[in-house]
Each structure stands twice: as structure tokens, then as C-alpha cells.
Amino acid sequence: MDTLSNMLVMIKNASMRFKEKVDVPYSKMNVAVLDVLKEEGFIGNYKVIKEPNSKKQFIRVTLKYTEDKTPLFLGFKRISKSSRRIYRGYDEFPRVKTSFGINIVSTSKGIMSSIKAKRERIGGEVICQVW
């Protein structure tokens, strides 16, 4: 399992157990995806933490819930994998299961949601869907 899928599974499992925070492995890709999730309102915040006397880093993610304690991050589906890359034009992004979901896309201008990519008329690699 790659680090991005590992991070998304950790966030999903922690939100289903109604945890306040969860620590996930650090990578530049994970930070970029967390930027999109924070911008779209699926998580509260995140902070990169470096362990003292070590080069190891991890990310502490603050989870977000509705007022009736329903998690905002319910699930995800990995679309593009290391074994099979999926590229789409800005007008061909797949629909997400629920109307509240988004696609996370890697474009020439960085990692962004498909909504922002459509607005900027940029296609790219569809990394995953989040709902």
C-alpha cells in the first residue's frame, strides 16, 4: 500500500471512531492532498511535526465533524495507482458517489480538487475520490 492510501485509511478509521486527532506519515504528496482536504472542508487542520533528536516527521491531522457528530470524511476510493495511471481532461472527470464528494487531481499547476481544475480548465491525473 502506498503512503497516500495509508494516510487516507488512517483518517477514515480515526473519523469512524470519532477521534479528535490522528498522526499520519509525512510526505510531500500527503501534505498536498491534506491542503486540498482542508480547503474543501473535509478536515479541520493539520500540522507537520518533527520528532526531537530525530529526522523523522509526521503530520497531526485534526478531524472535523458535524454538529450531530457525523464525520465529514466518510470514505475514499483510490483511482490512479502506481500500476495504472488514469488521466482525464478537465471536462471528463468522473462523478463522485455522493454530491458532497470531490476528485483530487494532480495537474501541471499542482494538486487540486477537480472543481478548481475545471474552473482553471486543466486536466490531469485523477488521484482519488473523497466523500
C-alpha positions in Angstrom: 0.0 0.0 0.0 1.4 3.4 -0.9 1.7 6.2 1.7 -1.3 8.2 0.3 -3.7 5.3 0.6 -2.2 4.6 4.1 -2.9 8.2 5.1 -6.5 8.2 3.8 -7.3 4.9 5.5 -5.9 6.2 8.8 -8.0 9.4 8.5 -11.1 7.3 7.7 -10.7 4.9 10.5 -10.0 7.6 13.1 -13.1 9.6 12.0 -15.2 6.5 12.2 -14.0 6.0 15.8 -14.7 9.8 16.5 -11.1 10.6 17.3 -10.1 14.2 17.7 -6.7 13.9 16.0 -4.7 11.3 14.1 -1.0 11.1 13.3 -0.1 10.1 9.7 3.2 9.6 7.9 4.9 12.6 6.3 5.4 13.0 2.6 5.1 16.0 0.3 2.3 14.3 -1.6 0.4 13.7 1.7 0.8 17.4 2.6 -0.5 18.5 -0.8 -3.6 16.2 -0.5 -4.2 17.5 3.0 -4.2 21.0 1.7 -7.0 20.1 -0.7 -8.9 18.3 2.0 -8.6 21.3 4.3 -9.6 23.7 1.6 -12.7 21.6 0.7 -13.7 21.3 4.4 -13.1 17.5 5.0 -10.6 18.0 7.8 -10.2 20.8 10.3 -6.4 21.4 10.2 -3.0 19.7 10.1 0.4 20.4 11.4 3.8 18.9 10.4 5.7 17.8 13.5 9.4 16.9 13.6 10.4 14.5 16.4 13.2 15.9 18.6 16.7 14.3 18.2 15.5 12.6 15.0 14.9 13.3 11.4 11.5 11.7 11.4 8.5 13.8 10.7 4.8 13.1 10.9 1.6 15.0 10.3 -1.0 15.6 13.0 -4.4 15.9 11.4 -7.4 17.5 13.3 -10.6 15.8 12.2 -13.9 17.6 11.6 -17.4 16.6 12.5 -20.9 18.0 12.0 -22.9 19.2 15.0 -24.7 15.9 15.3 -21.2 14.1 15.4 -21.3 12.7 11.9 -17.8 12.5 10.3 -17.2 14.8 7.3 -14.6 12.3 5.9 -16.7 9.2 5.3 -14.6 7.3 2.7 -12.4 7.4 -0.4 -11.5 5.4 -3.5 -8.1 5.4 -5.0 -8.4 5.9 -8.8 -4.9 6.2 -10.1 -2.4 3.7 -8.8 1.3 3.1 -9.4 0.4 0.1 -11.6 -2.2 2.0 -13.6 -2.3 5.8 -14.1 -5.7 7.4 -15.0 -5.6 10.8 -16.8 -8.6 12.9 -17.7 -9.3 16.2 -19.4 -10.9 18.9 -17.4 -14.4 18.1 -18.8 -14.0 14.3 -18.3 -13.5 14.0 -14.5 -15.6 11.1 -13.1 -18.6 11.8 -10.8 -18.3 11.0 -7.2 -20.8 8.8 -5.4 -22.4 11.5 -3.4 -22.9 15.1 -4.4 -20.7 16.2 -1.5 -17.6 14.3 -2.8 -14.6 15.6 -4.7 -11.9 14.2 -7.0 -8.3 15.1 -6.1 -6.3 15.7 -9.3 -2.6 16.1 -10.0 -2.2 18.8 -12.6 0.6 20.8 -14.1 -0.2 23.5 -11.6 -0.1 21.2 -8.6 -2.5 19.0 -6.7 -6.1 20.4 -6.6 -9.7 19.4 -6.5 -11.5 18.7 -9.7 -13.8 21.7 -9.1 -10.8 24.0 -9.2 -9.2 22.2 -12.1 -12.5 22.6 -14.1 -12.6 26.3 -13.2 -9.0 26.7 -14.5 -9.6 24.4 -17.5 -6.7 22.0 -16.6 -6.8 18.2 -17.0 -4.5 15.8 -15.1 -4.1 12.5 -13.2 -7.1 11.6 -11.1 -5.5 10.5 -7.8 -8.6 9.6 -5.7 -12.2 10.4 -4.8 -13.2 11.6 -1.3 -16.7 11.7 0.1 
